[in-house]
Amino acid sequence: MARKLARDVRIYQVGGAVRDELLGRPVADRDWVVVGATPEMMVASGFRPVGNDFPVFLHPDTHEEHALARTERKHGTGYRGFEFFASPDVTLEEDLARRDLTINAMARDESGTLIDPYDGRSDLARGVLRHVSPAFAEDPLRVLRVARFAARLGFSVAPQTVALMRDIVASGELSTLSAERVWREIARGLMEVAPSRMLDVLRECGALAALLPEVDALFGASREALVAAGAHVPSHDPLDAGVHVAQALDYCAHKGWELTVRYAVLAQDLGCAASARAGSPRRDGHVRASVRIADGMSARLKVPIDCRDAAHLARKV
């Protein structure tokens, strides 16, 4: 059972739980930041240490994560190239400053008072995803996180934030992300309510071409390529292959279909771009190209076997 921490130690609820409460959305997990404590104080109060990179503790009763307030400094490349500094002297505002988006940089104190040093509540009201500080550009994973939040919330991305995302893409640091991390974010984005928004945001900053070039190539592929692929496209439908796939993904989300189906939809017509360049070849050649390209993308992303097989089979039926 938890014992009371020292009087000058303060505990704040932070991040997604605060954001989702303000949006009226269900809260799945609650995270906490502890200001003014040391690891020794946390252990003495019954908290169980679990963090390797920085001090994180599980509450002995609720088992919710409590992290010591910390700052960070970039010292290498990629999302792992950070040095964290936790100290009783780190303030809540300093801890919140290292977060990605203003809507994720809010806190509530123990009396429930909202603490919002970076105006996240206003961005929630405006439906805008905005970075907290220029340090946003130091973590390439944030490009995918912003796209995923856009798919979840339907928010726009602030122009300054898009500019920083383009800088990340241009730096080449997306290539430092492991396949597992890329797939995890893509999979989560596919399972949001508007997966097409993830593709839109990734395209806008150039990340779709860097991470999923097979999908990026679909945008601009002609309607004739869709017909060659065997898609049922009305004669009056002006959609290109990329837009067609994006809308199909949103339909999957509307239906509540599982990840294997959504990934199969994303991957099933990847031969469209090749068909368009070749002048709409025969359907059997298009099918072979789609299967080959889908298999290659699945291998590179190290997708789960069920998703890989669904994408492979979807183009063969």
Salt bridges, closest charged atoms under 4 A:
ASP20 OD1 - ARG19 NE 3.05
ASP20 OD1 - ARG25 NE 3.91
GLU21 OE2 - ARG30 NH1 2.69
GLU21 OE1 - ARG108 NE 3.68
GLU83 OE1 - ARG73 NH2 2.39
ASP95 OD2 - ARG98 NE 3.48
ASP95 OD1 - ARG99 NH2 2.90
ASP100 OD2 - ARG145 NH2 2.78
ASP123 OD1 - ARG126 NH2 2.63
ASP123 OD2 - ARG130 NE 3.23
ASP139 OD2 - ARG142 NE 4.00
GLU173 OE1 - LYS74 NZ 3.51
GLU180 OE2 - LYS302 NZ 3.50
GLU185 OE1 - ARG148 NE 2.62
GLU192 OE2 - ARG152 NE 3.11
ASP200 OD2 - ARG197 NH1 3.82
GLU214 OE2 - ARG300 NH1 2.47
ASP269 OD1 - ARG315 NH1 2.30
ASP284 OD2 - ARG282 NH2 2.71
ASP295 OD1 - HIS312 ND1 2.89
ASP309 OD1 - ARG308 NH2 2.96
